[in-house]
Amino acid sequence: MKYIIIGLFIGIVSFIPGISGGTILYLSGEFKNFTTFLSNPRQYYKYIIYLLLGGLIGILGFAKIIEICFITIPNLTKLFFAYLVLCSIPLFIKKENFQFKIIPFLLASIFLFLLNYLVPTSPMIYTDINITIPFLIFFTICGFIDGFITVIPGISGSMIMMILGPYYLYKSISANVLTHPIYLIPLLFYFLGDFSGIALGAKFTTKFINKFHNISNSLILGFIVASLFIIIPLSEVISIQGFMVFFIAYILINITN
């Protein structure tokens, strides 16, 4: 049941710019287990199925709800998910006997703030897409980069893809796959690269955390805190609605913990 709930949160936050699935795995304390599952899929196939099932429920069950929330109350929706992450941080620090390092924390925060300023303000729209072998290779590499970065706690793969450009290409192809079924081919190549990137990114991050435990934890915490400041709508923080959202998020995190 625990892994279904974790997968559920990962599926839901996949719709939220600035929050990555790696953040959820990290704060839940299951990041190392996730890497173990990927290294031995035959032995831990049940746990992988639970995570995938939870993620599928999160994506299919909450996609319409999240869409409506972003249309009707976009700022409160962002605030709610940011508070979910924020309320998880003290629990994680207490559980992991966290040793804070100020320099890695500041470097990570500054780095993410600088990246945010590189994100294009207006989205690009692709109307003419030619599917060729070089394009499929390029799109597979894009998926790999997205997956590799997404699994790193605190860094949004969507944000990096926005900076590099392929994010809007991916969105255009996904939005028109029903009217252009041939677009399913590049999507499959993208997902192939995405899954490969997730597997390698998880192993790389785990090795880095194991080798530089305190430094890596402070770096990741810096990424997470900076991402929260980026997505939190400050106008809603000091308001009755903002306090209500915080209270709900706090209760929910403590119950699921």
Secondary structure, DSSP 4 states (H G I P E B T S, - for coil): -HHHHHHHHHHHHTTSTT--HHHHHHHTT-HHHHHHHHH-TTTTHHHHHHHHHHHHHHHHHHHHHHHHHHHH-HHHHHHHHHHHHHHHHHHHHHHHT----HHHHHHHHHHHHHHHHHS-SS----------HHHHHHHHHHHHHHHHHHTSTT--HHHHHHHHSHHHHHHHHHHTTTT-GGGHHHHHHHHHHHHHHHHHHHHHHHHHHHHSHHHHHHHHHHHHHHHHHHH--HHHHSSHHHHHHHHHHHHHHHHH-
